[in-house]
């Protein structure tokens, strides 16, 4: 098959999956932005997505994209190393400003994947996966409904290592996306001098804005979590009770919603 048997086909697969992943990262950044200005709405979005069929299909599709992207990245790297030593991509000329990123795309990708695993453990496994399994998450001996996204922000960013790991991951993601943005168009045939320059400029701005927003979100989440904002906000407390009532109505093992709201307070000291 052309997409697997030829170098050009494999690069095209990398380009298509890369476009989809860049769009998802942008969407995820915008979704996280809701938590900055309207935490209750962020929880509503988490509850809306949850384990609904369309969210599950999207999650499966996204996982497939990641897996295909990783497999083809390793495949191309091994192919290029075998054919041309330490070269990563079959590009005859590389601008100086992207030389480092171009030569280290696989390493950057590994860092990004490691960061993704941490993120999945801290959020996805406790939210969508828990809802699929029809269970509440137990943290600090207390049960938390999977829709309570802001409580998981509280738990994650109360830990001093979380923002450090996230910022390192964001830096690696910036280099990976910045080079990958224009190179995926180049792989698709947009490799003339005029368009490559434009795409590099668009890619740099796009990537920089998205990553800057991610870093700002991590900083704000850390500051708010250290203050206990997501525990103490009255509007959020009421939401947590409602979420637990919904879980209890589904016969999911959560502590009774009639108990004190303080049961939901999770503070990592």
Order of alpha helices (4+ residues) and beta strands (2+ residues): alpha-alpha-alpha-alpha-alpha-alpha-alpha-beta-beta-alpha-alpha-alpha-alpha-alpha
